Amino acid sequence: MMTPASNPASPSGASNTRPEVAARFGGPTGGWRSRVYVIIFEADTRAGRLFDLLLIAAVLASVAVVILDSVQSMTAGYDTLFDVIEWGFTLLFTVEYVLRLACVRHPLRYATSFFGIVDLLAVLPTYLAFFVPEVHALLDVRLLRLLRIFRILKLGAYLFEFGFLGEALMASRRKIIVFIGFVLITVTILGTLMYVVEGPENGFTSIPVAIYWGITTMTTVGFGDITPKTNVGRFIASCMMLMGWGILAVPTGIVTAEITARRMARPLTTRTCPDCLTEGHDADARFCKHCGKPLPAYQRD
């Protein structure tokens, strides 16, 4: 049986998270804070899903405004409109940030967490750009406006697959590191060989330059700033290009296999009790396994 301290309701916004996350920030025990907590931090309730969808739309719209604001032809006659829209998004994310801090038992812990810092970055640049005077010595303060693009990181809190992919990458990191090491060794050997075959007269002025050429060729980028001129060099380049197609597929296969294994091993869904906020109930469960209260009907995505 789970204890309240191990309640896995996730304050990161995704309903499928580790139990220790909830234990770190703490959910409220009742009152308006509990209702706000369920709406903001729980994604498997009707209100929680609606909040997540609206917030994702707001994040995407705010990032679109930042991108369009950098186009001078777009902002030439609409400076005021863009400023009003930007301040509207800033106030919206400010209210959301304050509510997140208000409805957890340990607001300082949340404020210093990854997603807490992301939430702060979503609103802080606009305020700093407003309060810091734009004198000549501080003209670079305008760069703070570019930090608003980090609002898109807020999407990670609402995408379960974001964390799922991160786990798969972490589990595959040793295989990927070994694979990258093999690629580097191959590129170093073939780059050195190309330096010997082509020589400085054909643009391969040093081994590092030849390795650079090997990397661009192996990854099928091929900038064309350095090209082999001899028949032997072209043969080696052709082999590297063909190897590049296979090399690109290897890390994809490694990560895909890990994702498939984790998907098969993980339950398809978790459900949250609206009373005690305990997660991990099966899709056909009718009562909470912790407090015994009735569970809302499960709605499949």
Residue pairs with C-beta under 8 A, 6 or more apart in sequence:
1 289
1 290
2 8
2 19
2 278
2 280
2 289
2 290
4 276
5 23
6 19
6 20
6 22
6 23
7 19
7 22
7 23
7 27
7 276
7 277
7 278
7 279
8 17
8 18
8 19
8 21
8 22
8 270
8 278
8 279
8 280
9 22
9 27
9 37
9 41
9 42
9 272
9 277
9 278
9 279
10 16
10 17
10 18
10 21
10 22
10 41
10 42
10 279
11 21
11 22
11 25
11 27
11 41
11 100
11 104
11 110
12 21
12 41
12 115
12 157
13 40
13 41
13 43
13 52
13 115
13 157
13 158
14 43
14 157
14 158
14 159
14 160
14 162
14 163
15 42
15 43
15 44
15 48
15 160
15 270
15 272
15 279
16 160
16 163
16 270
17 163
22 277
24 106
24 109
24 113
25 104
25 105
25 106
25 109
25 110
25 113
26 104
26 105
26 106
27 34
27 37
27 41
27 104
27 105
27 277
28 34
28 37
28 103
28 104
28 105
33 102
33 103
34 103
34 277
36 99
36 102
36 103
37 103
37 104
37 277
38 45
38 47
38 48
38 272
38 274
38 277
39 45
39 47
39 48
39 51
40 48
40 51
40 96
40 99
40 100
40 103
41 48
41 100
41 103
42 48
42 272
42 277
43 49
43 52
43 158
43 160
44 269
44 270
44 271
44 272
45 272
45 274
45 296
46 299
52 158
55 96
55 154
55 158
56 155
56 158
58 89
58 92
58 93
59 151
59 152
59 154
59 155
60 152
60 155
61 89
62 86
62 89
62 93
62 122
62 148
62 151
63 148
63 149
63 151
63 152
65 82
65 85
65 86
65 89
66 86
66 145
66 146
66 148
66 149
66 151
67 149
68 74
68 75
68 82
69 75
69 82
69 86
69 145
75 82
86 126
86 148
87 126
90 123
90 126
90 127
93 119
93 122
93 123
93 151
94 123
96 119
97 119
97 120
97 122
97 123
100 110
100 116
100 119
101 107
101 110
101 111
104 110
110 116
111 117
111 120
115 154
115 156
115 157
118 150
118 153
118 154
118 156
118 157
119 154
121 147
121 150
121 151
121 153
122 148
122 150
122 151
122 154
124 147
125 144
125 145
125 146
125 147
125 148
126 145
126 148
128 141
128 144
129 141
129 142
129 144
129 145
132 138
132 141
132 144
134 141
134 142
155 162
156 162
156 163
164 259
164 262
164 263
165 255
165 259
167 262
168 255
168 258
168 259
168 262
169 176
169 255
169 258
171 258
171 262
172 254
172 255
172 258
175 254
176 251
176 254
176 255
179 250
179 251
179 254
183 218
183 247
186 218
186 243
187 211
187 214
187 215
187 218
188 211
188 214
190 214
190 236
190 240
191 207
191 210
191 211
191 212
191 213
191 214
192 207
192 210
192 211
193 236
194 204
194 210
194 213
194 214
194 228
194 233
194 236
194 237
195 204
195 206
195 207
195 209
195 210
197 228
197 230
197 232
197 233
197 236
198 204
198 210
198 228
198 229
198 230
198 233
200 206
202 228
202 229
202 230
202 233
203 209
203 225
203 226
203 227
204 210
204 213
204 226
209 226
212 226
213 226
214 240
216 222
216 223
217 237
217 240
217 241
217 244
218 240
218 241
218 243
218 244
218 247
219 244
219 247
219 248
220 241
220 244
220 245
220 248
222 241
227 237
228 234
228 236
228 237
267 282
268 283
269 283
269 298
269 300
270 279
270 280
270 281
271 279
271 280
271 281
271 282
271 283
271 285
271 295
271 298
272 278
272 279
272 281
273 279
273 281
273 288
273 290
273 291
273 293
273 295
274 293
274 295
274 296
275 288
275 291
275 293
276 288
276 290
276 291
276 293
278 288
278 289
278 290
278 291
280 289
281 288
281 289
281 295
283 298
283 300
284 298
285 295
286 294
286 295
287 293
287 294
287 295
288 294
288 295
